Amino acid sequence: MKFDAKPIVDDTQTPHVTTYPTMEAETLLEAVIQKMDDGVSLASSDVADYFDNMGRALDQVTRKQVMVGLLQNQLDAATQVTEDQKTNIEIQRSNLLDTDLAETTAQLARSNALLQAAQAIITKIDTDTLFQKL
């Protein structure tokens, strides 16, 4: 029960990831135990191949877990940004709906009157200089 573990490039993943055809660890152990129970002597290279294959399988699982973790972190960050934007938009909408148009218009008229008065005072101050009085 020799197992060929030549690398295969998986096009569905990122280009730098190489996968190996693997058997599940439980299946590998069962195969080794079955051969031992049948009295078949296993060469140490066969056992080493089985355990090497299990190591590669565990490496693949770890890589997949890392990839899933990275994607989950990106998804969580995007979700948080979206929720923050939604909250800000709801606050802005609420502020717009709560605005009293009459009161806001009156405040604008008062502000404009104060601005015009301030401009008139500045104009008067500019014309009454010390040199003009001499």
The 8 nearest C-alpha neighbors of each residue, nearest first, counted from 0:
[[1, 2, 45, 30, 31, 34, 49, 41],
 [0, 2, 3, 45, 48, 49, 46, 44],
 [3, 1, 4, 0, 48, 49, 52, 21],
 [2, 4, 5, 1, 20, 21, 48, 19],
 [5, 3, 19, 20, 2, 6, 52, 21],
 [4, 6, 3, 19, 7, 20, 18, 2],
 [7, 5, 19, 18, 4, 17, 8, 20],
 [6, 8, 18, 19, 17, 9, 5, 20],
 [9, 7, 17, 18, 10, 6, 16, 14],
 [8, 10, 11, 12, 7, 18, 17, 16],
 [11, 9, 12, 8, 14, 13, 16, 7],
 [12, 10, 9, 13, 14, 8, 16, 17],
 [13, 11, 10, 9, 14, 16, 15, 8],
 [12, 14, 15, 16, 11, 10, 9, 17],
 [13, 15, 16, 12, 10, 9, 8, 17],
 [16, 14, 13, 17, 12, 8, 9, 10],
 [17, 15, 14, 13, 18, 12, 8, 9],
 [18, 16, 8, 7, 6, 15, 9, 19],
 [17, 19, 7, 6, 8, 9, 16, 20],
 [20, 18, 6, 7, 4, 21, 5, 17],
 [21, 19, 4, 18, 22, 5, 6, 7],
 [22, 20, 19, 56, 52, 23, 4, 53],
 [21, 23, 24, 26, 27, 20, 56, 52],
 [22, 24, 26, 25, 27, 21, 56, 53],
 [25, 23, 27, 26, 53, 28, 22, 56],
 [24, 26, 28, 27, 23, 29, 22, 30],
 [27, 25, 29, 23, 24, 28, 30, 22],
 [28, 26, 24, 30, 25, 29, 31, 49],
 [27, 29, 31, 25, 30, 26, 32, 24],
 [28, 30, 26, 32, 27, 31, 33, 25],
 [31, 29, 33, 27, 28, 32, 26, 34],
 [30, 32, 28, 34, 29, 33, 35, 27],
 [31, 33, 35, 29, 34, 30, 36, 28],
 [34, 32, 36, 30, 35, 31, 29, 37],
 [35, 33, 37, 39, 31, 36, 32, 30],
 [34, 36, 32, 38, 33, 37, 39, 31],
 [37, 35, 33, 38, 34, 32, 39, 31],
 [38, 36, 34, 35, 39, 33, 32, 40],
 [39, 37, 35, 36, 40, 34, 33, 41],
 [40, 38, 34, 37, 35, 41, 36, 33],
 [41, 39, 38, 42, 35, 34, 37, 43],
 [40, 42, 39, 43, 45, 46, 34, 35],
 [41, 43, 44, 45, 40, 46, 47, 39],
 [42, 44, 46, 45, 47, 41, 48, 40],
 [43, 45, 47, 42, 46, 48, 41, 49],
 [46, 44, 48, 42, 47, 43, 49, 41],
 [47, 45, 49, 43, 48, 44, 50, 42],
 [46, 48, 44, 50, 45, 49, 51, 43],
 [49, 47, 45, 51, 46, 50, 44, 52],
 [50, 48, 46, 52, 47, 51, 45, 53],
 [49, 51, 53, 47, 52, 48, 54, 46],
 [52, 50, 48, 54, 53, 49, 47, 55],
 [51, 53, 55, 49, 50, 54, 48, 56],
 [52, 54, 50, 56, 51, 55, 24, 57],
 [55, 53, 51, 57, 52, 56, 58, 50],
 [54, 56, 58, 52, 57, 53, 59, 51],
 [57, 55, 53, 59, 54, 58, 21, 52],
 [56, 58, 60, 54, 59, 55, 61, 53],
 [59, 57, 55, 61, 56, 60, 54, 62],
 [60, 58, 62, 56, 57, 61, 63, 55],
 [59, 61, 57, 63, 58, 62, 64, 56],
 [60, 62, 64, 58, 59, 63, 57, 65],
 [63, 61, 59, 65, 64, 60, 58, 66],
 [62, 64, 66, 60, 65, 61, 67, 59],
 [65, 63, 61, 67, 62, 66, 68, 60],
 [66, 64, 68, 62, 63, 67, 69, 61],
 [65, 67, 63, 69, 68, 64, 62, 70],
 [66, 68, 64, 70, 65, 69, 71, 63],
 [69, 67, 65, 71, 66, 70, 64, 72],
 [70, 68, 72, 66, 71, 67, 65, 73],
 [69, 71, 73, 67, 72, 68, 74, 66],
 [70, 72, 68, 74, 69, 73, 67, 75],
 [73, 71, 75, 69, 74, 70, 76, 68],
 [74, 72, 70, 76, 71, 75, 77, 69],
 [73, 75, 71, 77, 72, 76, 78, 70],
 [74, 76, 78, 72, 73, 77, 71, 79],
 [77, 75, 79, 73, 78, 74, 72, 80],
 [78, 76, 74, 80, 79, 75, 81, 73],
 [77, 79, 75, 81, 76, 80, 74, 82],
 [78, 80, 82, 76, 81, 77, 83, 75],
 [81, 79, 83, 77, 82, 78, 84, 76],
 [80, 82, 78, 84, 79, 83, 85, 77],
 [81, 83, 85, 79, 84, 80, 78, 86],
 [84, 82, 80, 86, 85, 81, 79, 87],
 [85, 83, 81, 87, 86, 82, 88, 80],
 [84, 86, 82, 88, 83, 87, 81, 89],
 [85, 87, 89, 83, 84, 88, 82, 90],
 [88, 86, 84, 90, 89, 85, 91, 83],
 [87, 89, 91, 85, 90, 86, 92, 84],
 [88, 90, 92, 86, 87, 91, 93, 85],
 [91, 89, 93, 87, 88, 92, 94, 86],
 [92, 90, 88, 94, 93, 89, 87, 95],
 [93, 91, 89, 95, 94, 90, 88, 96],
 [92, 94, 90, 96, 95, 91, 97, 89],
 [95, 93, 97, 91, 92, 96, 90, 98],
 [96, 94, 92, 98, 93, 97, 91, 90],
 [95, 97, 93, 94, 98, 92, 99, 91],
 [96, 98, 94, 95, 93, 99, 92, 100],
 [97, 99, 95, 96, 100, 94, 103, 102],
 [100, 98, 102, 101, 103, 97, 96, 104],
 [99, 101, 103, 102, 98, 104, 105, 97],
 [102, 100, 104, 103, 99, 105, 106, 98],
 [103, 101, 105, 99, 104, 100, 106, 98],
 [102, 104, 106, 100, 105, 101, 99, 107],
 [105, 103, 107, 101, 106, 102, 100, 108],
 [104, 106, 102, 108, 107, 103, 101, 109],
 [107, 105, 103, 109, 104, 108, 110, 102],
 [106, 108, 110, 104, 105, 109, 111, 103],
 [107, 109, 105, 111, 110, 106, 112, 104],
 [110, 108, 112, 106, 111, 107, 113, 105],
 [109, 111, 107, 113, 112, 108, 106, 114],
 [110, 112, 114, 108, 109, 113, 107, 115],
 [113, 111, 109, 115, 114, 110, 116, 108],
 [114, 112, 116, 110, 111, 115, 117, 109],
 [113, 115, 111, 117, 112, 116, 110, 118],
 [114, 116, 118, 112, 117, 113, 111, 119],
 [117, 115, 119, 113, 118, 114, 112, 120],
 [116, 118, 114, 120, 115, 119, 113, 121],
 [117, 119, 115, 121, 116, 120, 122, 114],
 [118, 120, 122, 116, 117, 121, 115, 123],
 [121, 119, 123, 117, 122, 118, 124, 116],
 [120, 122, 124, 118, 123, 119, 125, 117],
 [121, 123, 119, 125, 120, 124, 118, 126],
 [124, 122, 120, 126, 125, 121, 119, 127],
 [125, 123, 121, 127, 122, 126, 120, 128],
 [124, 126, 122, 123, 127, 121, 128, 120],
 [127, 125, 123, 124, 128, 122, 131, 121],
 [128, 126, 124, 125, 123, 131, 129, 132],
 [127, 129, 131, 130, 126, 125, 132, 124],
 [128, 130, 132, 131, 133, 127, 126, 125],
 [131, 129, 133, 132, 128, 127, 126, 125],
 [130, 132, 128, 129, 133, 127, 126, 125],
 [131, 133, 129, 130, 128, 127, 126, 125],
 [132, 130, 131, 129, 128, 127, 126, 125]]
